[in-house]
């Protein structure tokens, strides 16, 4: 009897142990065709039985197909509905348009954003999202079956965008060879804004013409539903397809991989994907076949290396020598050129020398004798002497100047509360007692707002950049501060504006907590004896405390908490 009971106990224990942690499930991965010599991005989705984060290991059976797993990237999710104005039964007054309408829920789309490929683009995009540019009033205004769905225009007609434009960001392995790829729309080179599109199938003619910065993971059916909606002759849906909510979300179950193949077509390999939640029994393997295929797109423009020009400080009566360099998939003979941005550069350069070679172009700038100041040029690279397709970038040479060294300063600001003269960065150009009037500063606040900065000298003799602004929504905003010298040198640094959530609480009276920071948020009012509750009002909406952590806990009762923003 004892042994029988013991067996039952052991069996029960084994059963509990087994059922407590089932292996995660990786969704089926279809066979992949990789353009020979190039790359293909593939979404990997999975379900964790216990909600634990999944760690991925991905290997290839052949060294002629390599694998890259994208990690530490943010995830972005948007919810989409379709609103058709109607007076039919069931219609209601929509908060999106303020009209009676029939509302159809289309669904959610979740994407990984490639901070590892396009960091500046993701920073700017995150700021637009925090500013509310992608919620409640943004539609998919352009829908083309077999091509893409386009949205992100606050004016909803395809002509709008932010108050500034910014440069493209290209990467040799970021090409339009997959499906569900997220990219920025533009009206030409370096005119990126807020509008984005998601591709439906390979679109290789877009390579290196549009910044590719994300991959759709979940919601391919939603994209298909959007594509199937009736539209007019301008490819605009008759019934608005509205993004009602867009936010950055946690996603510990999914990932994205990039496969890069050899230049030879017909090479196959087995790709093994392992997802592991770190517990016993929490490991699963999935495999699929990847094959290199003949590439149908062989005329992509080359990409200038970043930076293509490194020597941009020129002594008075001196010269600057650079070798323009670029990347080209097909290893074509590349042609290089440089030309003046404005008459100032033309009038003050006595000589410019350009030579064309296989791997680089010699570019020598010789300012006129005695000239000091900025000289601005475009440099370009093409695989054609006619420059039918090319990449180009603007560079400023600083004649008679010294380098600027800048350091960003993070800061905290309250939402909907104006702040003034906030320190954003310090800098020096190595010249003691240089006048603040020799410099200008511009500030991109990260929420679709730009302004000029105020430059002053601090007690240590360093220059400071200060600014005034008001944030409407909470979040962490990337603040880009660019300092420019009158002679042409410049430096850009990025600080972070931490804007904590507005909570449903108030605080009155004297702060009784020593060294409590000014950006402290609130107190969950429960019985306690250590601190005076009269100074704090109750938190009525505990969900508003998301993003806060306990910093003070009353002696014996763990539920008596003070909160502050996580840093």
C-alpha positions as CSV (number, residue, x, y, z in Angstrom):
1,X,0.0,0.0,0.0
2,X,2.8,2.3,0.9
3,X,4.6,1.7,-2.4
4,X,1.3,2.2,-4.3
5,X,0.7,5.5,-2.6
6,X,4.3,6.5,-3.2
7,X,3.9,5.7,-6.9
8,X,0.8,7.8,-7.0
9,X,2.6,10.7,-5.4
10,X,5.6,10.4,-7.8
11,X,3.3,10.1,-10.8
12,X,1.3,13.1,-9.7
13,X,4.5,15.1,-9.1
14,X,5.8,14.2,-12.6
15,X,2.4,15.1,-14.1
16,X,2.4,18.5,-12.4
17,X,6.0,19.2,-13.5
18,X,5.2,18.3,-17.1
19,X,2.0,20.2,-17.4
20,X,3.4,23.3,-15.7
21,X,5.7,24.1,-18.6
22,X,4.7,23.0,-22.1
23,X,7.1,23.8,-25.0
24,X,6.4,26.9,-27.0
25,X,4.9,26.6,-30.4
26,X,6.6,28.2,-33.5
27,X,4.2,28.9,-36.3
28,X,4.9,27.2,-39.6
29,X,7.6,28.9,-41.7
30,X,7.3,28.6,-45.5
31,X,10.1,27.7,-47.8
32,X,12.3,30.8,-48.5
33,X,13.8,31.9,-51.8
34,X,16.7,34.2,-51.3
35,X,18.0,36.4,-54.2
36,X,21.5,35.2,-55.0
37,X,24.1,37.4,-53.3
38,X,21.5,39.3,-51.4
39,X,19.2,39.1,-48.4
40,X,15.6,38.1,-47.4
41,X,13.9,39.1,-44.1
42,X,11.5,36.6,-42.6
43,X,9.1,37.0,-39.6
44,X,9.1,34.3,-36.9
45,X,6.0,34.1,-34.7
46,X,5.5,31.8,-31.7
47,X,3.3,31.2,-28.7
48,X,4.8,30.7,-25.2
49,X,2.7,28.5,-23.0
50,X,3.7,30.4,-19.8
51,X,4.3,33.9,-21.2
52,X,8.0,33.7,-20.5
53,X,10.3,35.4,-23.0
54,X,11.6,33.2,-25.8
55,X,15.3,33.2,-26.7
56,X,16.0,32.3,-30.3
57,X,18.9,30.4,-31.8
58,X,18.9,30.2,-35.6
59,X,21.4,28.2,-37.6
60,X,22.0,27.3,-41.3
61,X,23.2,23.9,-42.5
62,X,25.4,25.6,-45.1
63,X,27.9,28.4,-44.7
64,X,26.7,29.7,-48.1
65,X,23.5,30.9,-46.4
66,X,24.1,33.0,-43.3
67,X,21.6,34.0,-40.6
68,X,21.1,37.2,-38.6
69,X,18.6,37.3,-35.7
70,X,17.3,40.8,-35.0
71,X,17.3,41.4,-31.3
72,X,16.7,44.4,-28.9
73,X,14.4,46.1,-31.4
74,X,11.1,47.7,-30.4
75,X,7.7,46.4,-31.5
76,X,4.9,48.7,-32.8
77,X,1.2,47.7,-32.9
78,X,-1.7,49.5,-34.6
79,X,-5.5,48.8,-34.5
80,X,-7.5,49.4,-37.7
81,X,-11.2,49.9,-38.4
82,X,-13.2,50.8,-41.4
83,X,-15.7,53.6,-41.1
84,X,-18.5,53.9,-43.7
85,X,-20.9,56.9,-43.2
86,X,-24.4,55.5,-42.8
87,X,-27.8,56.2,-41.4
88,X,-28.7,52.5,-41.3
89,X,-29.8,50.8,-38.1
90,X,-26.7,50.0,-36.0
91,X,-24.8,53.1,-37.1
92,X,-23.5,55.3,-34.3
93,X,-21.7,58.6,-33.9
94,X,-18.0,57.8,-34.3
95,X,-15.3,59.4,-32.2
96,X,-13.1,59.2,-35.3
97,X,-15.1,61.4,-37.6
98,X,-18.0,62.7,-35.6
99,X,-20.5,61.3,-38.1
100,X,-23.0,58.5,-38.0
101,X,-21.3,55.5,-39.5
102,X,-21.1,51.7,-39.7
103,X,-17.8,50.7,-38.2
104,X,-16.1,47.4,-39.1
105,X,-13.2,46.1,-37.0
106,X,-10.4,45.0,-39.4
107,X,-7.9,44.0,-36.8
108,X,-4.4,44.6,-35.4
109,X,-1.0,44.6,-37.0
110,X,2.2,44.1,-35.0
111,X,5.6,45.0,-36.5
112,X,9.2,44.9,-35.4
113,X,11.1,48.2,-36.1
114,X,14.7,47.9,-37.1
115,X,16.6,50.1,-34.7
116,X,19.7,48.0,-35.6
117,X,19.3,49.1,-39.3
118,X,17.8,52.6,-39.2
119,X,18.3,54.0,-35.7
120,X,17.5,57.6,-36.6
121,X,14.4,56.7,-38.5
122,X,13.0,54.6,-35.6
123,X,13.8,57.5,-33.2
124,X,11.8,59.9,-35.3
125,X,9.0,57.5,-35.9
126,X,8.7,56.8,-32.2
127,X,8.4,60.6,-31.6
128,X,5.7,60.9,-34.1
129,X,3.8,58.0,-32.5
130,X,4.1,59.6,-29.0
131,X,2.8,62.9,-30.4
132,X,-0.3,61.1,-31.6
133,X,0.3,61.4,-35.3
134,X,-0.7,57.7,-35.9
135,X,-3.9,57.5,-33.8
136,X,-7.6,58.3,-34.3
137,X,-7.2,60.5,-37.4
138,X,-4.7,58.7,-39.6
139,X,-6.0,56.6,-42.5
140,X,-4.6,54.2,-45.1
141,X,-5.2,56.7,-47.9
142,X,-3.5,54.7,-50.7
143,X,-4.2,51.0,-51.3
144,X,-2.7,49.2,-54.3
145,X,-3.3,45.4,-54.6
146,X,-0.1,43.5,-55.2
147,X,2.0,46.4,-54.2
148,X,1.4,48.1,-50.8
149,X,-0.8,49.9,-48.3
150,X,0.2,53.5,-47.4
151,X,-0.8,55.7,-44.4
152,X,0.6,58.0,-41.8
153,X,-0.5,61.3,-43.3
154,X,-2.1,63.6,-40.7
155,X,-3.8,65.5,-43.5
156,X,-5.3,62.1,-44.7
157,X,-4.8,63.0,-48.4
158,X,-1.2,62.0,-49.1
159,X,0.3,65.5,-49.2
160,X,0.9,66.1,-45.5
161,X,3.6,65.2,-43.0
162,X,5.7,66.6,-40.1
163,X,7.1,70.1,-39.9
164,X,10.6,68.8,-41.0
165,X,12.1,66.3,-43.4
166,X,15.0,64.0,-42.7
167,X,17.6,61.8,-44.5
168,X,17.1,58.3,-45.9
169,X,18.8,55.4,-44.0
170,X,19.9,52.5,-46.2
171,X,21.5,49.2,-45.3
172,X,23.0,46.6,-47.8
173,X,20.8,43.8,-46.3
174,X,17.6,45.9,-46.1
175,X,16.1,45.3,-49.5
176,X,12.5,44.8,-50.6
177,X,12.8,41.0,-51.3
178,X,10.2,39.9,-48.7
179,X,6.6,40.8,-47.8
180,X,5.1,42.9,-45.1
181,X,8.1,45.2,-45.1
182,X,7.7,48.6,-43.5
183,X,9.2,51.7,-45.2
184,X,8.9,55.4,-45.4
185,X,7.2,57.2,-48.3
186,X,9.1,60.2,-49.7
187,X,9.0,62.7,-52.5
188,X,12.6,62.3,-53.4
189,X,16.0,61.8,-51.9
190,X,16.2,62.7,-48.2
191,X,12.6,63.9,-47.9
192,X,11.4,61.3,-45.3
193,X,8.4,62.3,-43.2
194,X,5.6,60.6,-41.3
195,X,4.0,58.6,-44.2
196,X,4.8,54.9,-44.3
197,X,3.8,51.9,-46.4
198,X,3.7,48.1,-45.9
199,X,4.6,46.0,-48.9
200,X,2.6,43.0,-50.3
201,X,5.2,40.8,-51.9
202,X,8.7,41.6,-53.2
203,X,9.1,45.1,-54.6
204,X,12.7,45.2,-55.7
205,X,12.4,48.3,-57.8
206,X,12.2,50.2,-54.4
207,X,15.6,49.1,-53.3
208,X,17.7,51.9,-51.8
209,X,15.1,54.5,-52.8
210,X,13.0,54.2,-49.6
211,X,14.1,53.7,-46.0
212,X,13.2,50.2,-45.0
213,X,12.8,50.1,-41.2
214,X,10.5,47.4,-40.1
215,X,8.8,44.0,-40.7
216,X,5.2,42.9,-40.2
217,X,5.0,40.0,-37.8
218,X,1.3,39.6,-37.0
219,X,-1.7,40.8,-39.0
220,X,-0.9,39.8,-42.6
221,X,-4.6,39.0,-42.8
222,X,-5.4,42.6,-41.8
223,X,-3.2,43.9,-44.6
224,X,-5.0,41.6,-47.0
225,X,-8.4,42.8,-45.8
226,X,-7.3,46.4,-46.3
227,X,-6.1,45.6,-49.8
228,X,-9.4,44.1,-50.7
229,X,-11.5,47.1,-49.8
230,X,-13.1,49.0,-52.7
231,X,-11.3,52.1,-53.7
232,X,-11.6,55.0,-56.2
233,X,-9.4,55.8,-59.2
234,X,-6.8,57.4,-57.0
235,X,-6.5,54.1,-55.0
236,X,-8.1,55.6,-52.0
237,X,-10.6,53.4,-50.2
238,X,-14.2,54.6,-50.5
239,X,-14.7,54.0,-46.8
240,X,-11.9,55.3,-44.6
241,X,-9.6,52.7,-43.2
242,X,-8.6,54.4,-39.9
243,X,-5.8,53.7,-37.4
244,X,-7.6,54.1,-34.1
245,X,-4.7,53.3,-31.9
246,X,-0.9,52.9,-32.4
247,X,1.6,52.2,-29.6
248,X,4.9,50.5,-28.8
249,X,4.2,47.2,-27.1
250,X,6.1,44.4,-25.4
251,X,6.6,41.3,-27.5
252,X,8.8,38.5,-26.1
253,X,7.5,35.7,-28.3
254,X,8.3,36.8,-31.8
255,X,11.4,37.7,-33.8
256,X,12.7,38.5,-37.3
257,X,15.6,36.9,-39.1
258,X,17.5,37.9,-42.2
259,X,19.0,35.3,-44.5
260,X,21.9,36.2,-46.9
261,X,22.8,33.9,-49.7
262,X,25.8,33.2,-51.8
263,X,26.1,34.8,-55.3
264,X,25.4,31.3,-56.8
265,X,21.8,30.4,-57.5
266,X,20.5,27.0,-56.6
267,X,22.2,26.6,-53.2
268,X,19.8,25.1,-50.6
269,X,20.1,24.8,-46.9
270,X,18.1,23.8,-43.8
271,X,17.4,26.7,-41.5
272,X,16.9,25.5,-37.9
273,X,14.9,27.8,-35.6
274,X,15.1,27.0,-31.8
275,X,12.9,28.9,-29.3
276,X,13.6,28.4,-25.6
277,X,11.8,29.8,-22.6
278,X,14.6,28.8,-20.2
279,X,12.7,26.2,-18.3
280,X,12.8,22.4,-18.5
281,X,10.6,21.3,-21.4
282,X,10.4,24.8,-22.8
283,X,12.5,24.3,-25.9
284,X,11.1,23.7,-29.4
285,X,12.7,23.4,-32.9
286,X,11.3,24.2,-36.3
287,X,13.0,23.9,-39.6
288,X,12.5,25.1,-43.1
289,X,14.4,25.1,-46.4
290,X,16.0,28.2,-47.9
291,X,17.3,28.3,-51.5
292,X,19.2,31.0,-53.4
293,X,17.5,31.9,-56.7
294,X,18.6,34.1,-59.6
295,X,18.2,37.7,-58.8
296,X,15.8,39.6,-60.9
297,X,17.0,43.0,-59.8
298,X,20.6,43.8,-60.8
299,X,20.6,47.5,-61.3
300,X,20.2,49.0,-57.8
301,X,21.9,52.2,-57.2
302,X,25.1,52.0,-55.1
303,X,25.0,53.2,-51.5
304,X,27.4,55.9,-50.3
305,X,29.2,54.7,-47.2
306,X,28.4,56.5,-44.0
307,X,30.1,58.8,-43.9
308,X,31.4,59.0,-47.4
309,X,33.5,62.0,-46.6
310,X,35.5,62.1,-43.3
311,X,38.1,64.9,-43.6
312,X,36.0,68.1,-43.5
313,X,38.2,70.5,-41.6
314,X,40.4,72.6,-43.8
315,X,43.1,75.0,-42.6
316,X,43.1,78.4,-44.2
317,X,45.3,78.2,-47.3
318,X,45.1,74.4,-47.0
319,X,43.3,71.6,-48.7
320,X,41.2,68.5,-47.9
321,X,41.7,65.2,-49.6
322,X,39.1,62.5,-49.4
323,X,38.3,59.3,-51.2
324,X,34.5,59.0,-51.8
325,X,33.5,55.4,-51.2
326,X,30.3,53.5,-51.8
327,X,28.8,49.9,-51.8
328,X,27.5,48.2,-54.8
329,X,25.9,44.7,-54.9
330,X,27.0,43.8,-58.4
331,X,30.6,45.2,-57.8
332,X,30.1,47.3,-60.9
333,X,32.7,49.9,-61.8
334,X,31.5,53.0,-59.9
335,X,31.6,56.6,-61.0
336,X,31.9,59.5,-58.6
337,X,31.1,63.1,-58.8
338,X,30.9,66.2,-56.6
339,X,29.3,69.5,-57.2
340,X,28.7,72.8,-55.4
341,X,25.5,73.3,-53.4
342,X,25.6,77.0,-53.7
343,X,27.6,79.9,-55.3
344,X,29.6,80.4,-52.1
345,X,31.3,77.1,-52.5
346,X,31.9,77.8,-56.2
347,X,33.3,81.3,-55.7
348,X,35.6,80.3,-52.8
349,X,37.1,77.1,-54.2
350,X,40.0,77.6,-56.5
351,X,40.2,74.0,-57.6
352,X,38.4,70.7,-57.2
353,X,39.8,67.4,-58.5
354,X,37.8,64.3,-59.3
355,X,39.1,61.0,-60.5
356,X,37.2,57.8,-61.2
357,X,38.5,54.4,-60.2
358,X,37.0,51.0,-59.4
359,X,36.8,51.4,-55.7
360,X,37.0,55.1,-54.9
361,X,36.9,58.6,-56.2
362,X,39.6,61.1,-55.2
363,X,38.0,64.4,-54.1
364,X,40.3,67.3,-53.3
365,X,38.9,70.6,-52.1
366,X,41.2,73.7,-52.4
367,X,39.7,76.9,-51.0
368,X,40.8,80.3,-52.3
369,X,43.8,81.8,-50.5
370,X,42.8,83.5,-47.3
371,X,39.2,82.2,-47.3
372,X,37.6,81.0,-44.0
373,X,34.1,79.7,-43.8
374,X,31.8,76.9,-44.9
375,X,31.9,75.2,-48.3
376,X,29.0,72.9,-49.1
377,X,29.1,70.2,-51.7
378,X,27.1,67.2,-52.9
379,X,29.0,64.0,-53.5
380,X,27.5,61.2,-55.6
381,X,28.2,57.7,-56.7
382,X,26.7,55.7,-59.6
383,X,27.3,52.6,-61.6
384,X,26.7,54.6,-64.8
385,X,28.7,57.4,-66.3
386,X,25.5,59.2,-67.1
387,X,24.4,58.9,-63.4
388,X,21.0,57.5,-64.4
389,X,20.7,56.0,-60.9
390,X,22.8,57.3,-58.1
391,X,23.1,58.0,-54.4
392,X,24.2,61.4,-53.1
393,X,24.7,63.3,-49.9
394,X,25.5,66.8,-48.9
395,X,28.7,67.6,-46.9
396,X,29.9,70.9,-45.4
397,X,33.7,71.6,-45.3
398,X,34.7,74.0,-42.5
399,X,37.7,76.2,-43.6
400,X,39.7,77.7,-40.8
401,X,37.5,76.1,-38.1
402,X,38.0,73.6,-35.3
403,X,36.0,70.5,-34.4
404,X,33.0,70.8,-32.1
405,X,32.7,68.3,-29.2
406,X,29.2,68.1,-27.7
407,X,27.6,66.0,-24.8
408,X,23.8,65.6,-24.5
409,X,22.0,66.1,-21.2
410,X,18.9,64.0,-20.4
411,X,16.0,65.7,-18.6
412,X,12.5,65.2,-17.2
413,X,9.5,67.3,-18.1
414,X,5.9,67.2,-17.0
415,X,3.2,66.7,-19.6
416,X,1.2,69.8,-20.7
417,X,3.5,71.9,-18.5
418,X,5.7,74.4,-20.4
419,X,9.4,74.5,-19.4
420,X,11.9,77.2,-20.2
421,X,15.7,77.4,-20.5
422,X,16.2,73.7,-20.0
423,X,19.8,72.4,-20.4
424,X,20.0,70.1,-23.4
425,X,23.7,69.9,-24.2
426,X,27.1,71.3,-23.5
427,X,29.9,71.7,-26.1
428,X,33.3,73.2,-26.8
429,X,35.3,73.8,-29.9
430,X,38.6,73.9,-28.1
431,X,39.0,77.7,-28.5
432,X,39.0,79.4,-25.1
433,X,36.6,82.4,-24.7
434,X,35.0,81.9,-28.1
435,X,31.9,84.0,-28.5
436,X,28.5,82.4,-28.3
437,X,27.6,84.5,-31.3
438,X,29.8,82.3,-33.4
439,X,27.4,79.4,-33.0
440,X,23.8,78.5,-33.7
441,X,21.8,75.6,-32.3
442,X,18.7,73.8,-33.6
443,X,16.5,71.4,-31.6
444,X,14.3,68.7,-32.9
445,X,12.1,67.9,-29.8
446,X,11.1,64.4,-31.1
447,X,7.4,65.2,-31.2
448,X,7.1,66.9,-34.6
449,X,8.4,70.2,-33.2
450,X,11.6,72.0,-34.0
451,X,13.0,75.3,-32.6
452,X,16.2,77.2,-32.2
453,X,18.3,76.8,-29.1
454,X,19.7,79.4,-26.8
455,X,23.5,79.3,-26.5
456,X,25.2,80.6,-23.3
457,X,28.5,80.1,-21.5
458,X,28.5,78.3,-18.1
459,X,30.8,78.8,-15.1
460,X,33.3,76.2,-16.4
461,X,33.7,78.1,-19.7
462,X,31.8,75.5,-21.7
463,X,29.0,76.5,-24.0
464,X,25.4,75.3,-23.2
465,X,22.4,74.8,-25.4
466,X,19.1,75.5,-23.7
467,X,15.6,75.3,-24.9
468,X,11.9,75.9,-24.1
469,X,9.1,73.5,-25.0
470,X,5.8,71.8,-24.0
471,X,5.1,68.1,-24.4
472,X,1.5,67.1,-24.8
473,X,1.8,63.3,-24.2
474,X,3.9,61.2,-21.9
475,X,6.8,59.0,-23.1
476,X,10.6,59.1,-23.7
477,X,11.3,61.5,-26.6
478,X,14.7,61.6,-28.5
479,X,15.8,65.2,-28.6
480,X,18.3,65.9,-31.4
481,X,20.5,69.0,-30.7
482,X,22.6,70.3,-33.6
483,X,25.3,72.9,-33.0
484,X,26.8,74.7,-36.0
485,X,29.7,77.1,-36.2
486,X,29.7,80.1,-38.5
487,X,32.8,78.7,-40.1
488,X,31.1,75.4,-40.9
489,X,31.9,72.8,-38.2
490,X,28.9,71.1,-36.6
491,X,28.0,68.4,-34.2
492,X,24.7,66.6,-33.4
493,X,23.9,64.8,-30.1
494,X,20.8,63.1,-28.8
495,X,19.3,63.6,-25.4
496,X,16.2,62.0,-23.9
497,X,13.2,63.9,-22.6
498,X,11.5,61.7,-20.0
499,X,7.8,62.8,-19.7
500,X,6.0,60.7,-17.0
501,X,2.3,59.9,-17.3
502,X,-0.2,62.3,-15.9
503,X,-1.8,60.4,-13.0
504,X,-5.3,60.8,-11.6
505,X,-4.0,62.2,-8.3
506,X,-2.8,65.4,-6.7
507,X,-0.4,66.3,-4.0
508,X,-0.8,69.1,-1.5
509,X,1.2,70.4,1.5
510,X,4.8,70.0,2.2
511,X,6.8,67.1,0.7
512,X,7.8,64.9,3.7
513,X,10.1,62.6,1.8
514,X,13.7,63.7,1.9
515,X,15.3,64.2,-1.5
516,X,12.1,63.2,-3.3
517,X,12.8,64.2,-7.0
518,X,10.7,66.8,-8.6
519,X,9.3,64.4,-11.1
520,X,7.9,62.0,-8.4
521,X,4.4,60.9,-9.3
522,X,2.3,59.9,-6.4
523,X,1.3,57.7,-3.6
524,X,-1.2,54.7,-3.3
525,X,-3.1,55.8,-0.2
526,X,-3.5,52.9,2.3
527,X,-3.0,52.7,6.0
528,X,0.5,53.4,7.2
529,X,2.3,55.2,10.0
530,X,5.6,56.4,8.6
531,X,4.5,59.3,6.4
532,X,1.8,61.9,6.6
533,X,-1.0,60.8,4.3
534,X,-2.5,64.3,4.3
535,X,0.1,65.4,1.8
536,X,-1.1,62.9,-0.8
537,X,-4.4,62.1,-2.6
538,X,-5.5,58.6,-3.4
539,X,-4.6,57.0,-6.8
540,X,-8.0,56.1,-8.2
541,X,-6.8,54.6,-11.4
542,X,-4.1,52.1,-10.5
543,X,-3.5,51.2,-14.2
544,X,-2.1,54.7,-14.6
545,X,0.9,53.6,-12.5
546,X,2.1,51.4,-15.4
547,X,5.8,52.4,-15.9
548,X,6.4,53.2,-12.3
549,X,8.3,51.3,-9.7
550,X,8.3,51.2,-5.9
551,X,10.9,53.3,-4.2
552,X,9.5,53.5,-0.7
553,X,7.5,50.8,1.0
554,X,6.0,51.1,4.5
555,X,7.6,48.8,7.1
556,X,5.5,45.8,7.5
557,X,2.9,46.1,4.7
558,X,4.2,45.6,1.2
559,X,1.0,47.1,-0.3
560,X,1.8,50.6,1.0
561,X,3.8,52.1,-1.8
562,X,5.2,55.2,-3.2
563,X,6.0,55.3,-6.9
564,X,8.4,57.1,-9.2
565,X,9.2,56.8,-12.8
566,X,11.5,54.0,-13.9
567,X,14.8,55.4,-15.1
